[in-house]
Amino acid sequence: MSTLRQFINPLAVRRLFDLTEDAQEYSAVVEEVSRNVVFRGTNLWILMFAIVICSVGLNVNSTAVIIGAMLIS
């Protein structure tokens, strides 16, 4: 058992799965997303209809309708 613990170093495993190591600044991410997203015209209508369809799918517990709403949006 001790050789297995030596083989799998807990610190190395933590470093391997550390999500904060390569994280971006929150303000930079918000700025980039808001600069590239357009909520006008056709995009807004499609998003609203997808939300309505997804809500109906959640109410009737239909996985296919929810997936269809995801495909629409």
N, C-alpha and C positions, 0 to 999 in steps of 0.2 A: 504494500500500500504506500509506503514512503517513497518508493521509486516512481510511482505514478504521480504523486504530488510534486516530486522534483521535476518530472517530465512536463507536467502541465502547471506552469507557474501562474498563480492567480493574478499577479500584477501584469504579466504579459497578456493574459486573456482580457483583462480590463482595458489595457491599452489598445488591444486589437478591436474591441467593440465600443470604444469611446466615441460618442457622437458629438461631443463638444470640441474635439480637436480641430476639425475643419469647418467650424460653424461660421456663418456670415453675420455681420452686424444686422440687427433687426431693422434699423432705420434704412439701411441700404436696400434690404429686401423689399420693404414697403414702398420705397421710392421707385424701384425697378418695376414692381408689379403695377403700381398706379400709373406709371408712364406708358406701359404697354397694353393696358386693358381698356377696351372701349365699351361703355355701356350706353350706346345710343342706337336708335333706329332698329334695324333688324335683329341685332344681337340682343337687345333688351327684350324684344317680343319673344324671341325663341327661348330665352332664359325664363321668362315668366310662364310660358306654356309648359316648359319642362318641369318647373316647380309645381304647377297645378297637377300635371300628370303623375309626378312622383308622389304628391300628397294623396291622390286617389289610390295609387298603388299601395301606399302604406296603410291607408284606411281599409282596403279590402284584402290586405296581406298577400299581395301578388308579387312574387319575385320578378316575373317576366315584365310586368308593367314598370317596376322600378328600374330594371336594367334598360328598358326602352327609353325611359326618361333620361337616364344617363347618356344613352347614345344620342338623343336629341340635343342635349346641351353640349 
